């Protein structure tokens, strides 16, 4: 991963001041320059710093404080609530999170993170380039951010000692929270996201709620017809094949047999759904079905008689 060089003049105090200005709503950058008590260069550095920590959003038209930034604007430096906001921001700041993860094992042994440690990590591990002044000031901002997040106490270098953060007893737990929250969020998003064919390793969701169904009410999940309140002995199956060579008497006997079978099957269905004492709507539907069946058979008989009279045409 490649990283942009962090701005050297940003600070937590200046960030909170901008969040307070933007608390009532977004503003164009020029208006922020006018309202802020710091110079234009500091405002620019602070806006980028706040954007990477998720306190601000920066667009061409305006600068806006996020929910995190607005919440932090009501905090004083050192408040536990502010520490939580900073920890959340550190977990989203790619460069800061990776630098902290790199330095954490050594810091747990030595009890400190020095400016020199940060500079070395910036250059060798993160691949950043820049002057000693630029990267040195950026390293100080990183250390001050760790202090605001409760990782330790920032101490200004004096008498030959480097500027540093002396880590707290809770340092290991805070680092774990910062370096693992991003992974957990990513996994949660993957679990919650809908499965799609864009990822060949993820099976698409084929539940019935996503697939239009064209089955009839009497079909099961495989498209097979289900029996409706019938036993196997109640239903019957007829395979009927007719040709022009069949005798009319044979055709008539087959049709009468089918009609008797239908009437028997219908009677059984009525008995299973309540019979004579059942629901009147069911009885009415059954009578309509019976009428429709008789009409269809009568029509067939009439057509067959006509064909016989016309010489089987």
N, C-alpha and C positions, 0 to 999 in steps of 0.2 A: 504494500500500500504506500502511495506517495502522500506526503503531507505538505500543506501550505505553511510557510514560515509564520509563526504567531506574531501579532503586533506587540511591540515592546513596551508601549506606554499605557496599556490597559490596567485597570485595577478594580477590585470588588467595590470599593467605595464609589468610584465614578459610575460604575454600572448601576448601583442602587439609586444614584441620583437621576440617571436617565430613566430608569423604570418609574420613578416617582413623577417625573415630568410627563411620561406617557400613560400614567395611570388612568387618566380621564378619556383617553382615546389616541389613535395614531396621529402622527404629525409628519409633514414633509421634513426632509433633512435640514433644509435651510432654517426652518422655524426652531428646530432643536438647537442649531448653532447659536441662535439668538437667545434662547431661554437658558441654555446651560451656562454654568459658571466656569467652564473650562474651555480651553482653546479648541479650534476646529480640528487640529490634528489629534488631540486627545479624544474628542467626540468620535472621530472616525475609527480610531483604534478600539474604543469602548464598544461601539456598535458591532464591530466584527467579533470582538470577544464575547459580547452578550449573545450574539446570534449562534455562535458555536456551542455555547452553554445552554441554549434553548430558552433564554430569558427574553430575547427580542427576535422579531422577524424583519428582514430587510428587503424591501423591494424598490424599484426605481421611483415609485410615486411617494412612498411613505415608510416610516419606521413605526412598528407596532410592538407593544409589550405583550408577551404571552401571559397565559394564566400563571405560569411559574414566576414570571417577572413581576406581575402585579402583586402576587402574594409576597414575594421577597421585598417589595418596595415598602411594606409595612413593618419590616424587621430591622432591628439594629444589628450591627456587626457583633458576632458572638452569640446571638440568639440560637437556640436549638432548632427553631423552625427554619432559620436561614441555613443552618448546616444541612438540613434535609434537602432544601432546594439546591444547594451547591452540589451535594452528593448526586442528586438526580442529573444535574447538569454535567458533572464530570463523567458520568456513565455514558453520556451522549457525545462527548467531545472526544473524537477519535484519537487525536494526538495526545491529549492529557491522559486519557485512560490507558493508552499503550505505554506511555512513559512511566506512569505509576506502576503498572503491572511489571514492567522491567525492573524497576528500582526496588520494589517491595521486599523481595527476599533479603537483599543486602541491608535494607533499612531495618528490618526486624532484628537482624543480628547486631548492627552497629547502633541503632537507636536514632539515627539522623539521616536526613537527605540534604546534601549540600548543593550549593549553586554549581560547583564543579561537577558533581554527579549528574545533574540535569543537563549541563552543557555537553558532557561526554555522550550522554544518551541521545540528545538532540542530533549530534553529528554522526555518531557511529551506528546507532541502532535505527534512528528515524530518517537518516539521510538528509538532514537539513543543512543548508549552507548559509553563511552570513558572517558579518563581522563580529568580533568579540563583544562589541558594545550592543549590537542589535540582539544577538542570541543571549547575551548576558542579562539584558533587561527582560527579555522574554522568559528566561529561567526564573528571575525574581517574581514575575507575575504568576508563574506556575506555583512557586512555593507559597505565595500569599493566598492563592486559591485553595491549596491543600489546608492551610490554616483555617480559612473560612469554612471549609467542609468538615472540620473537626478531626483532621488526620494528625495534627500536631500543632506546636507553637512555633510561629515564625520568629526568628531572631536575626536582627541586622548584624552583619559582620563587623567586628571591631578588634583592634589590637592584634591584627594578623589572623584572626579567625574568620572563616567564611560565613557569608549569610547562609542560613540553613533552617530546616524545620526539624525540631526534636519531636519525634513521634509519640503519640499517646499510647496508653495501655490498650485502648480499643482500636488501635491502628489496623490490626489484621482483619478484624471484623468489618471495618469500614471499607478497606480495600476489596475484600470479598464482595461486599454489596455493590461497589462501583464496577468491578470487573466482570461480575456474573449477571447483573441485571439486564444487560444488553442481550446476552445469549438467551435468558429466560423469556424476554419479550419476543425475540425472534422465533423461539419455539412455539410460544403461545399463538403468535400470528399464523404460523404454519398449520397448527392444529385447528385453528378456527376458520382458516380460509377454505373456500369451496374447492373440492378436488376437480381438476380439469385435465384435459388431454395434453395441455401444454407441457406438463411434466410426465414423461413416459413411465416414471416409477410410481406415479400416483394413480390409483384406480379411480375411474369416474364414478360418481354417485348414480346408481341405477335404481334408486328407490322408486316406488310407484307414484309418489307425489310429483316426481319430475318427469314422468313419462306419460304422454297422453294415452288414455285407454280407449280402445275401440271395441271392447268386449261387450257382449250382451249381459244383462243382469244374471243370466243363468250359466255364466262361464266362470271357471275358477282361474287361478293365477297363470295356468299354462294354456289357457284358451279352450279347455275342455268343458263341455256342458255338464252342469251339475243337475242331479235329480232334485225336484222340488217336492218335499214331503211324500216321497214314494219309496217303496221297497222295490227290490229287483224284480219280484214276482208280479208287481202291479203293472209294470211297463211292458211294452212289446215292441218288436222291431219287424218291419215288413220290407222285403226286397221285391219290388214289382217291376217287371219288364214286359212291355206290350209291343206287339208288332201287328202289321196289317193282316197276318195269317191267323190270328187268334179267333176262335169261335165267339160270337156275341154272348152265348150262354155262359161260357167260361169267364169272360170279362165281367159279366154281371155278378157271377158268384164271388169273384175276387173282391169286387167293389162292396158287395154286401158284407163280406167277411171283414173288410177294413172298417166299414161303418160300425159294425158290432164291436170291433176291438176298440175303436175310438170312444164309443159310448161307454164301454166298460172302464177304460182308462180315465175318462172324465168323471165317472161316478166315484171311482176310488179317490181321485183328487178332491172332489167335493167332500167326501167323507173325512179326509185328512185335514181339510181346512175348515171344518165345522159343520158340513152337511146342510141339512134343511134348517137347523137351528143356528147356523153360523152367521157371519157378517153378511148383510144384505148386499153390500157392494161386491163381495166375492161371488155371491150367487148370480148377480146380474152379469158380471164378467164371464162366468162360466156359461150362462145361457147364451150370451153373445158369441162365445167361441163355438158352442154347439151349433148355433144357427149358421155361422160362417162355414163350419165343416159340412153341414148338410147341403148348403147352397153350392159349395164347391163340387161335391159329389154329384148332386143333381145336374149341375152344368156339364160335368164330365159324361154322365149317362146320356143326357140329351144330345151332346155332340157325337157320342158313339153311335146312337140310333140314327142320327142324320147321316153319318158316314156309311152306315149299313144300307140305308135307303138309296144313297147315291152310288152304290156299287163299290164302297170301300175306298173312295177317292179321298 
